[in-house]
Amino acid sequence: MNAKKIAIVKFSVAAFILALMGFWIFNTSRPFNEIAYSIIAAMLIVVGFVINSGIQALKDAKAGLNPEDELSHKIAEKAAAATFKISIYMWLFGLFALDYFSVDSVNKAKLVIAIGMVGMFLIFLFIRLYLSKVGINDHKD
């Protein structure tokens, strides 16, 4: 897949997420609480990263760069491994933290899954951005 098609897919995903968020916001009958506002903020951060990566893919396409290279794969692999390690502790902390909040049992399960998935995605993005800026070290010390 070339870089222009990748950018179009990224922009389409961002538009789809924004459309679903708009649908959810306009069809909500109850006023939002702090958790809803934090979920909206996290999703806007995710959409911002997706749009940023789409813009970067368009710039790479103009420059004639290949979107699939070995360094990108290595960075993604290292970011995924680190995200997995961190997310185990995040899920554990999240499960214990939710015992202190008063949420009914049906919404608690949905909340745990939603926060966990968004949290894992944000952790992956931050680690991937960090590794792409700093670089990866393949030395085995």
SULVEN-V713292 format. One record per backbone hydrogen bond with DSSP energy under -0.5 kcal/mol. NH is the residue of the N-H (numbers start at 1). CO is the residue of the C=O. E is the energy in kcal/mol with one decimal. If there is no record, write none. Layout:
BEGIN
nh = [NH/NH]
co = [CO/CO]
e = [E/E]
END
This chain:
BEGIN
nh = [6/7/8/9/10/11/12/13/14/15/16/17/18/19/20/21/22/23/24/25/26/27/28/37/38/39/40/41/42/43/44/45/46/47/48/49/50/51/52/53/54/55/56/57/58/59/60/61/62/63/64/64/65/69/73/74/75/76/77/78/79/80/81/82/83/84/85/86/87/88/89/90/91/92/93/94/95/96/97/98/99/100/101/103/108/109/110/111/112/113/114/115/116/117/118/119/120/121/122/123/124/125/126/127/128/129/130/131/132/133/134/135/138/141]
co = [2/3/4/5/6/7/8/9/10/11/12/13/14/15/16/17/18/19/20/21/22/23/25/33/34/35/36/37/38/39/40/41/42/43/44/45/46/47/48/49/50/51/52/53/54/55/56/57/58/59/60/61/60/67/69/70/71/72/73/74/75/76/77/78/79/80/81/82/83/84/85/86/87/88/89/90/91/92/93/94/96/97/98/101/104/105/106/107/108/109/110/111/112/113/114/115/116/117/118/119/120/121/122/123/124/125/126/127/128/129/130/131/136/139]
e = [-1.9/-2.3/-2.2/-2.3/-2.3/-2.5/-2.2/-2.4/-2.2/-2.3/-2.4/-2.5/-2.4/-2.3/-2.4/-2.4/-2.5/-2.4/-2.4/-2.8/-2.6/-1.3/-0.8/-1.9/-2.1/-2.2/-2.4/-2.4/-2.4/-2.5/-2.2/-1.9/-2.2/-2.6/-2.2/-2.2/-2.3/-2.7/-2.5/-2.5/-1.9/-2.4/-2.3/-2.1/-2.0/-2.2/-2.4/-2.0/-2.2/-1.9/-0.7/-0.7/-2.6/-0.7/-1.7/-2.6/-2.7/-2.3/-2.4/-2.6/-2.5/-2.4/-2.3/-2.3/-2.5/-2.3/-2.0/-2.5/-3.0/-1.4/-0.9/-2.0/-2.9/-1.9/-2.7/-2.7/-2.4/-1.8/-2.6/-2.0/-0.8/-1.6/-0.8/-1.1/-2.2/-1.5/-1.4/-2.6/-2.6/-2.0/-2.7/-2.7/-2.2/-2.5/-2.3/-2.6/-2.4/-2.2/-2.6/-2.6/-2.4/-2.5/-2.6/-2.4/-2.7/-2.7/-2.3/-2.8/-2.3/-1.6/-3.0/-2.3/-0.6/-0.9]
END
